[in-house]
């Protein structure tokens, strides 16, 4: 059985959340916004906003260059839109690289 390959895109998005405009990078999987799909949880994607150091770390996690210090091999993909702190809640995923494919 052949596994389906999905298409991942990143799209800059601006939303009004908690009375302030926030710009972030939405993850679009096969044309479907991850932010919109999981909007009921009131989180935003972790890429594309926040301090430079925070973004540098997030990129390293997504590229599997270093493990997250609290989640190890899971990556916070949706986080609190106010502060990005994991204590406010988050949605994470385990990302692996196998035969040049992201799983």
Secondary structure, DSSP 4 states (H G I P E B T S, - for coil): -PPPPPPEEEEEEEEEETTEEEEEEEEEETTEEHHHHTGGG-EEESSS-S-HHHHHHHHHHHTTSS-BTTTBTEEEEEEETTT--GGG-EEEEE--EETTEE-
